[in-house]
Amino acid sequence: MIQIRELDHLVLRVVNLDAMLKFYCDVLGCVIERRQEALGLTQLRAGRSLLDLVPVDGPLGSAGGAAPGKEGRNLDHFCFRIDPFDEGAIRRHLEAHGVDAGDTAVRYGAEGSGPSIYVTDPEGNVVELKGPPVG
């Protein structure tokens, strides 16, 4: 059984990063927590969660196809914080339901770096299952 605790982060593909930063920071009060220039990723603190912005012409954003609109998706993936994160039990549960799971990797989230697994829902949405921070 997988037990969701909360939404960890949301990743939006954006056309105009500056306009989006002004909106989310100046209007909604988010703050830039981290930038990963090589990936084309800006991570904003949104309360206990993160909102990640990836330009559609960057390394991560271009993987989603066309810019947000009728031809391309805006949402890259969303992430559920899983507690407890028992990799073996999670993988057995997913397999029992016919869900293919990606590799487990340490990725950064709202609480820091920790293990996560990517899966895809029946309509092609990518869902990250994230464990607690390590270290």
C-alpha positions in Angstrom: 0.0 0.0 0.0 1.3 3.4 -0.9 0.4 6.2 1.6 0.5 9.7 0.2 1.3 12.4 2.8 1.1 15.5 0.6 2.0 17.1 -2.6 5.8 17.7 -2.7 6.2 19.8 -5.8 4.7 20.7 -9.2 6.7 21.3 -12.4 5.4 23.8 -14.9 6.8 24.2 -18.5 6.9 27.9 -19.2 7.4 30.1 -22.3 8.3 33.3 -20.5 10.4 32.5 -17.4 10.7 36.2 -16.3 7.0 36.8 -16.4 6.3 33.6 -14.5 8.9 34.5 -11.9 7.4 38.0 -11.4 3.9 36.4 -11.0 4.8 33.7 -8.6 7.4 35.7 -6.6 6.0 39.2 -6.7 2.3 38.4 -6.7 2.1 35.2 -4.8 5.1 35.5 -2.5 7.1 32.6 -3.6 10.9 32.9 -3.3 13.6 31.4 -5.5 15.2 28.5 -3.6 17.4 26.9 -6.1 18.5 27.2 -9.7 20.0 24.3 -11.8 21.1 26.1 -14.9 22.4 23.0 -16.7 18.8 21.5 -16.5 17.0 24.7 -17.2 15.2 24.5 -13.8 14.3 27.2 -11.3 12.8 26.0 -8.0 10.5 28.3 -6.0 9.5 27.8 -2.4 5.7 27.8 -2.1 5.0 27.3 1.6 6.0 23.7 2.5 6.1 22.8 -1.2 8.1 23.6 -4.3 7.0 25.0 -7.6 9.5 24.2 -10.4 9.6 26.3 -13.6 11.3 24.9 -16.7 11.5 26.9 -19.9 10.1 25.0 -22.9 13.4 25.7 -24.8 15.6 24.3 -22.0 16.9 20.7 -21.5 13.9 19.6 -19.3 11.2 21.7 -20.8 11.9 20.6 -24.4 11.2 17.0 -23.5 7.5 17.9 -23.2 7.1 18.8 -26.9 5.5 22.0 -28.1 5.1 25.0 -25.9 2.0 24.9 -23.6 -1.2 25.0 -25.6 -3.4 22.6 -27.5 -0.4 20.8 -29.0 1.9 20.5 -25.9 1.6 19.9 -22.3 2.3 22.5 -19.6 2.7 20.2 -16.7 6.0 18.2 -16.7 5.1 16.1 -13.7 3.8 16.3 -10.1 5.2 14.6 -7.1 3.5 12.9 -4.1 5.5 12.7 -0.9 5.3 9.0 0.3 5.5 8.0 3.9 6.9 5.5 4.6 9.1 5.1 1.5 9.7 1.3 1.3 11.1 0.9 -2.2 10.6 -2.9 -2.3 7.0 -2.7 -1.1 6.2 0.2 -3.4 7.7 -1.7 -6.4 5.7 -4.8 -5.5 2.5 -2.8 -5.2 3.0 -1.1 -8.5 3.9 -4.4 -10.3 0.8 -6.0 -8.8 -1.3 -3.3 -10.5 0.6 -3.5 -13.8 2.4 -0.2 -13.4 5.9 0.1 -14.8 8.2 2.1 -12.5 11.4 3.9 -13.5 14.7 3.6 -11.7 15.0 4.9 -8.2 17.2 8.0 -8.0 18.0 10.6 -5.4 16.2 13.8 -6.5 15.7 17.2 -4.8 12.2 18.0 -3.4 10.6 20.3 -0.9 12.4 18.6 2.1 15.7 18.1 0.4 17.3 15.3 -1.6 15.8 11.8 -1.3 14.8 8.7 -3.2 12.1 8.9 -5.9 10.5 6.8 -8.5 8.7 8.0 -11.6 5.5 6.3 -12.9 3.1 7.3 -15.6 -0.7 7.4 -15.2 -3.1 5.9 -17.8 -3.4 9.3 -19.7 0.3 9.9 -19.9 0.8 12.2 -16.8 4.1 11.6 -15.1 3.9 11.1 -11.3 6.9 11.1 -9.0 6.7 9.1 -5.8 9.2 10.8 -3.4 10.7 9.6 -0.1 12.2 11.4 2.8 15.5 13.4 2.6 18.7 11.4 3.0 21.9 12.4 4.7 
